[in-house]
Amino acid sequence: MLKKCLFPVAGYGTRFLPATKAMPKEMLPLVNKPLVQYGVEEAIEAGLSEIGFVTGRGKRAIEDHFDTNFELEHQISGTGKEKYLDSVRQVIDSASFSYTRQGEMRGLGDAILQGQRLVGDEPFAVVLADDLCLNEDIGVLGQMVQLYKQFRCSIVAVEEVPKEQIHKFGVIAGNEIKPGLYQVTDMVEKPAAEDAPSNMAIIGRYILTPDIFDLIRETPPGKNGEVQITDALLAQAQRGCVLAYRFKGRRFDCGSVDGFIEATNFVYENVYLPEQAALEKK
């Protein structure tokens, strides 16, 4: 049964310096809620209640966020401010949280490998909190969990991206087995536009089977000494089956300043204001 979700959060967030000098980039707020909480809420909505974080130096604020702050709660107990903690209280009550460290920045593949001690020999999801995914109906991870129950293999979320942005992503080629679902035949990490096998880019949502860990161990480091999960997934696709799913919903690249501002404006209008209106009625 799929119940575990891994969050690699060890990165430095250098594009947001100096804001991220002492604060994890995953704790940057989209209006009144940190970015990482949106990802955790998406995982919980998908039925994944065992949340694991692969952290690094300076990430303690993430642990503190998903924990009870007795002093704060005592100070606002019985006041009108107490309702503003409802969302994170619900998250804390709905999931368990565990943490391990990636001692050295060696790429996403290595970060996922470090998470093996949290997920064990079970299938698991991976969420990159930089990618905010919103959908009015079922969240992206929930959509992928439904597919996993049917196909029981690794699945990556993909979206079409403009040619001029293709070099920023891992890119797939595959055979469409039904609308929006592809059996992967090739994967390339950050290709030049002229070398890309398609315009279908992998975004930060994965469901992985546990054999991926041995494949990551077999994967040699690439550029900058980083181990790429794309290379391990290609090996998995060649030996068995990996699916790519063109998800329903909207993705914001919150790892970039422009994407973060776009997401903030969207969340303010479409999430924050309706939630505040509902709170005022309480």
Beta strands, then each sheet from edge to edge (+ up, - down):
strand 1: 4-8
strand 2: 29-30
strand 3: 33-34
strand 4: 50-55
strand 5: 96-101
strand 6: 124-127
strand 7: 131-134
strand 8: 154-160
strand 9: 170-178
strand 10: 181-189
strand 11: 200-208
strand 12: 242-246
strand 13: 250-253
sheet 1: 5+ 4+ 1+ 6+ 11- 8+ 12+ 10- 9+
sheet 2: 2+ 3-
sheet 3: 7+ 13-
end
